Amino acid sequence: MTYDESDDETRDGTYGDPRPYRVCFVCTGNICRSPMAEAVLRDRLAEDGLAGLVVADSAGTGGWHEGDGADPRTVAVLTAAGCGAGRERAHRARQFTADWFARRDLVIALDRGHLRELRAMAPSEADAARVRLLRAYDPEADGPDVPDPYYGGPDGFDACLALVEAAMPGLLAEVGDAVATGAGPGAGTGPGAGTGAG
């Protein structure tokens, strides 16, 4: 569930054809929520014919689980939902660092704690504006966070998947618009942009 960053040329195509639009989901350890969101977005991109134009990946704010696979409960809930096509089994956790901003167009935080950490490490205001909360894309969300299911049972992972799926139509609409116009997400655009949330 990772990609080869050797093709990360600038978005204006300085080193060849413009690279795909890149979306990165970030949670705490990159073993539960963010790989789940990555798998769901990958499936939706394929359904919408955007798989060749948009690349999804994921990371954690911390490195405690770096190199580990996705939590078995994440794998189980995705498998039960027919999501991910088995790619989540090859997942290896990674830690998000400030230099990643140069190679990502949109960074999606799973909760307000991640939002704070990511915006604090952003090298510039423009980079900070690329960080959004996932649930900001769900117009019927009853809260800003996707709760961490790690310390609970299977039901928490089912609930996590439901929240992720509810936000996908809004996220896909923004990503689709960005791809169509060839523009990255600027400050003051899209759900949660420029807000003081978190």
N, C-alpha and C positions, 0 to 999 in steps of 0.2 A: 504494500500500500504506500510505497514511496516512489519517487521518480528520479531519473537521472538529471542532476542539476548541471551537467556539462553543457546543456543547450540553453542555459539561462542568459541569452543575449538581451540587450535592452529592448523595451517594447516598441521602439521606433524602427526595429529591424536593422540596426547598425551592422550587425554581424550576420545578416541573412534575412530570411522571412521573419516577420513579427512572431514572437513566441506566444504560446497560449496564455490566456488570462489565468492567473493562479490564485486559488483560494486555499487558505490554511486555517484549519480549526485548531483551537488551543484550549486544553483543559489543564489539569494539574500534573498528572503523570503520563498522559498519552497512552493509557491502557483501557479506559472505559468510555468516557463521553466523546472525546474528539475522534477516535477511530470509528466510533459508531456513526457520528455525523459525516465523516469522510465517506464511509461506505454508502450511506444513504444518498449523499449528493452524487457520487459516481454513478449510481444506478439511475438517478433522475436525469443526469446529463446524457446518459446513453439513450434513455427514452425520448429525450427532447432533441436528439441529433446534435448535441453540443460536445460530445466526448472528445472530439479532435480539436476543439477550440478552447476548452477550459480544463484545467488540471486541478484536482483536489488532493490535498495532503493534510497531515496533522502533526501536532507536536504538543509537548507539555511545558509548563512554566518551570518545572523542576526536573532534575535529572535522576531522581531516585530509581526510576524503572528503565532508564536508558538501555536499549538493547533487548528488553523483554518483549514478549508477544502480547497481544491484546488479552485482557482478562477473559477467562473461559466463559464467564457469564455474558459478556458482550458478544462473543462469538456465537453462543447458544441462541441469544435473542435475535441476532441477525439471521442466523440459519433458519430459525423457526419462521421468520418473516419472509424468507426467500430473498434476502437482501445481501448484496456483497459478492455473490458468485464465488464464494470461498476465498476471496482475496484477503479478508481479514485474518486468515490463518497465517499469512506470510508477513503480517504487520510486525514491525520492530519499533519500539518507542524511541522518540528523539526529544531533545530539549530545544525549545525556541530560543534563539539568541538575537541580539540587536541587528546583526548583519543580515538576518533573513529578510528584513523589511525591503531590502533592495531587490529581492527576487520574488516578492509576493505583491499582488494587487489588492487583495482583501484579506484581512486577518479577522477571524470570527472567534470571539471569546465565549466560552460556555457559561461563565458567571461573572459577576461584578468584580470579584477578586482578581480574576484573570484580566479583565478589562483594565483595572488599575495598574497591574504589573506590566502589561504590554504597552500601555500608553506611557508609563514612566520610563521604559527602556527605549522608546522610539527615538531615533536620532534627530527627528525634526517634527514640526507641527504637522506637516503633510503626511508623514508616516503615521503619526498618532491618529490622524483622521481616517486612516485605513482600518482601524480597529473598531469593530462593531460587536454588539451582543447578539447572539443567535436569536434569542426570543424577541428581539426588536422587530424581526421579520414576521412575527405572528400577530396579526391585528387583534386576536382574541386572547392573547396571553394574559394570565392572571398574576404574573410576576416576572421579574427580569432574568431570573436564573434558571438554568437546568441543574437541579440538585445532583450532587455526587452520589451515585448508587453504591460506591465501593464497599462501604461498611454495612450494607443491608443485604437483603435477600433478593431472589430473582424478580420479585414484583417491582423493585426499584429500577431494574434494568428495563423491564417492560414499560414503565412510566417514562423513563428517560427516552426510549425510542419514540414514544408517542409525542413527546415534546419536540424532539428533533424533527420528526415528520411534519408536525404542524407548522414549523417555521420554513420548510423547504419551498413552498410555492412563492412566498415573498422573496426569499433569497434568489431563487432561480429567475424571477422577474428582473431583479436588479442586475444579476450577472448577464442575463440575456441582453438587456439594454446596453450594458457596457461593451459586450462583444460586438453588438450591432453597430455601435457608434465608434468603436475603436478607442474608447476613453476609459481610463482608470477611475476609481471612485474618488472624487475630490472632496475637499472639506465642505461640509454643509449640504451634502447630498446623501440620500438613502436614509433608512431608519437608523436612529440613534447617532447620526453624525453630529459631531460637535456638541453633544450633550455632556452634562456633568455627571451622568449616571456613574455610580461606583466611586 
